[in-house]
């Protein structure tokens, strides 16, 4: 009879928890930024630049890693 208390967390499970935490953090930060943007002199263009610019910077390491591992860098 085995118990799950001593079972190590697999890599996929860990990545899933990290992804869930990242999504939750992203949504929470977006709510705070949008609320503060409505109270300041930021324009809609400034808010869009903040939203998509920060998301692009956060996704850049993942995209570069996947590109390197997929072999697509040989096509460029």
C-alpha positions as a printed NumPy array, in Angstrom:
array([[  0.   ,   0.   ,   0.   ],
       [  1.567,   3.287,  -1.096],
       [  0.862,   6.77 ,   0.117],
       [  1.049,   9.926,  -1.91 ],
       [  2.727,  11.859,   0.897],
       [  6.217,  10.745,  -0.117],
       [  5.694,  10.875,  -3.884],
       [  7.871,  13.531,  -5.52 ],
       [  6.205,  16.075,  -7.765],
       [  6.866,  15.347, -11.438],
       [  8.264,  17.988, -13.758],
       [  5.005,  18.409, -15.649],
       [  3.067,  18.943, -12.438],
       [  5.568,  21.543, -11.299],
       [  5.337,  23.373, -14.636],
       [  1.558,  23.277, -14.338],
       [  1.651,  24.848, -10.892],
       [  4.104,  27.5  , -12.093],
       [  1.925,  28.284, -15.108],
       [ -1.194,  28.554, -12.937],
       [  0.636,  30.874, -10.554],
       [  1.876,  32.988, -13.452],
       [ -1.6  ,  33.338, -14.943],
       [ -3.051,  34.281, -11.565],
       [ -0.321,  36.848, -10.987],
       [ -0.8  ,  38.261, -14.48 ],
       [ -4.543,  38.741, -13.983],
       [ -4.084,  40.264, -10.528],
       [ -1.491,  42.728, -11.779],
       [ -3.622,  43.649, -14.766],
       [ -6.544,  44.507, -12.493],
       [ -4.33 ,  46.749, -10.363],
       [ -2.763,  48.463, -13.384],
       [ -6.108,  49.064, -15.089],
       [ -7.545,  50.551, -11.924],
       [ -4.56 ,  52.845, -11.442],
       [ -4.654,  53.757, -15.128],
       [ -8.202,  54.985, -14.812],
       [ -7.182,  57.251, -11.935],
       [ -4.136,  58.784, -13.672],
       [ -3.503,  60.581, -16.95 ],
       [ -2.637,  57.424, -18.875],
       [ -4.279,  57.193, -22.265],
       [ -5.769,  54.062, -23.802],
       [ -2.62 ,  53.731, -25.913],
       [ -0.43 ,  53.851, -22.799],
       [ -2.525,  51.151, -21.156],
       [ -2.338,  48.961, -24.265],
       [  1.433,  49.406, -24.429],
       [  1.76 ,  48.428, -20.774],
       [ -0.484,  45.408, -21.158],
       [  1.027,  43.951, -24.312],
       [  4.591,  45.125, -23.725],
       [  4.9  ,  43.495, -20.311],
       [  3.204,  40.327, -21.583],
       [  5.61 ,  40.15 , -24.519],
       [  8.62 ,  40.586, -22.241],
       [  7.332,  37.895, -19.91 ],
       [  6.726,  35.461, -22.797],
       [ 10.02 ,  36.153, -24.599],
       [ 12.175,  33.642, -22.656],
       [  9.614,  30.89 , -23.237],
       [  9.383,  31.655, -26.957],
       [ 13.153,  31.705, -27.347],
       [ 13.523,  28.429, -25.464],
       [ 10.826,  26.707, -27.523],
       [ 12.297,  28.068, -30.744],
       [ 15.748,  26.789, -29.84 ],
       [ 14.455,  23.349, -28.891],
       [ 12.208,  22.97 , -31.942],
       [ 14.917,  23.534, -34.543],
       [ 13.187,  26.521, -36.112],
       [ 16.319,  28.642, -35.724],
       [ 17.818,  26.756, -38.686],
       [ 15.058,  28.057, -40.948],
       [ 15.688,  31.726, -40.224]])
